[in-house]
Amino acid sequence: MKRTPYWIRVIALTLLLIALIALIIYQTSKSTGTPADTSSSTTVSSQGSESSTDVISSADSASIPSETVSSESFTEPASTVAPESDIKQEKTTMKITANGNSLTAVLADNSSAQALLERLQDGPVTVEMNDYGNFEKVGPLGFSLPTNDEPISTSPGDVILYQGTNITVYYDENHWNFTRLGKIENITREDLLDFFGDGTVTVTFSLD
């Protein structure tokens, strides 16, 4: 058997050692990675963390209701209180004159009082009035007014339309179906007896 020369075996052994060393270096570098790879991985991880934080922050801000209150919510509501003129209408009055003195009666809110008011706009109405029943002064108007009769218990100062043609000023109580024309407010029986006097008296009804 022919043996391989010695120098060839040395070369072959050397090449084998070189190959083995190269393999070891390759395996070592593959398992540990390079500094460049580590930096890249760190950068990606950092970016991912920041992105995740942004997403969480955005979601939190979306879920928390805004505390900003519009100035419109503090706008003072418009006043709902009606003007006093709307709440309480101005009273319509009539002047009653006898023996040189005058009283004021507030007219009722009905068609009878309205018709009397329209008649007085043409001028004063004068009536000869007499006592009746010891509770009223009554006299003929000389014209007719519409009636709005209802059961009434009179008191001093009531101005009443009787049967559509007679006007009455009560100074005491009576109970009947009458039409109310107006009221002399805050007056007593004695005040009215002094105002009209006894017997027949000329009374003028006019607008203030």
Buried (B, 14 or more C-beta within 10 A) or exposed (E): EEEEEEEEEEEEEEEEEEEEEEEEEEEEEEEEEEEEEEEEEEEEEEEEEEEEEEEEEEEEEEEEEEEEEEEEEEEEEEEEEEEEEEEEEEEBBBBBBBEEEEBEBBBBEBEBBBBBBEBBEEEEBBBEBEBBEEBBBBBEBEEEBBBBBEEBEBBBBBBBBBEBEBBBBBBBEBEEEBBBBBBBEEBEBEBBBEBBEEEEBEBEBBEE
